[in-house]
Amino acid sequence: MINNKKVLAIIPARGGSKGVPRKNIRQLAGKPLIAWTIEAGKKSKYIDRLIVTSEDLEIIGVAEEYGANVPFVRPKHLAEDETQGLDPVFHALNELPDYDYVVILQPTSPLRVTEDIDSCIEHLVNSGVPACVSVTEPDKSPYWMYMLQENGLMKPFSSQREVAVRRQDLPLVYALNGAVYVAVIEWLMKTKRIVTEETSAFIMPKSRSYDIDTEEDFLLCEWMMTKD
């Protein structure tokens, strides 16, 4: 709870995964991947209830083993490849009313720490915005990116006429890192989107912003978590 407002945290974790099969319960540095997010969320000083939403009974068992609450089994139609990202969240919010803020924690961000979660919540509350999402500086600036035309010729992605040679001269940009999403529930249920012109950003360092989507991501995160 923060400022007498109740906070619900949701970890969406479906069983299907194309890039890394069964990744949510695959061992990473000695624990199932999802366990790192559960443990970070449970240490939050603001989250009143942390749940996992999944259609997969094995994921549900692992989540409960690591202390997450699983109040329901997610309907199969909300765990398909075509399922929109926020649909499982809306389902959970309808199942569990009477909360003021929702925190969405994707299990594919194992390097995110409790301080990131709490700071993102604080940023939302203190700034008075309806939503706050975690971001980081991308490895490559979009000002150095190109699209390919039908004839194979390159076309600058940016409409900026002159592209800077040095990175320091480029406009500073940020990308969603997928680690933390926080929103006022009433606002989210109306907008059906969490990233709008009203959304504020919470900046995280690259070292805690890795999102596991491929085998290479998995190996990199494991190396970072065990190198010391």
Beta strands, then each sheet from edge to edge (+ up, - down):
strand 1: 7-12
strand 2: 27-28
strand 3: 31-32
strand 4: 49-53
strand 5: 101-104
strand 6: 131-136
strand 7: 146-148
strand 8: 154-156
strand 9: 175-184
strand 10: 199-203
sheet 1: 4+ 1+ 5+ 9- 6+ 10+
sheet 2: 2+ 3-
sheet 3: 7+ 8-
end
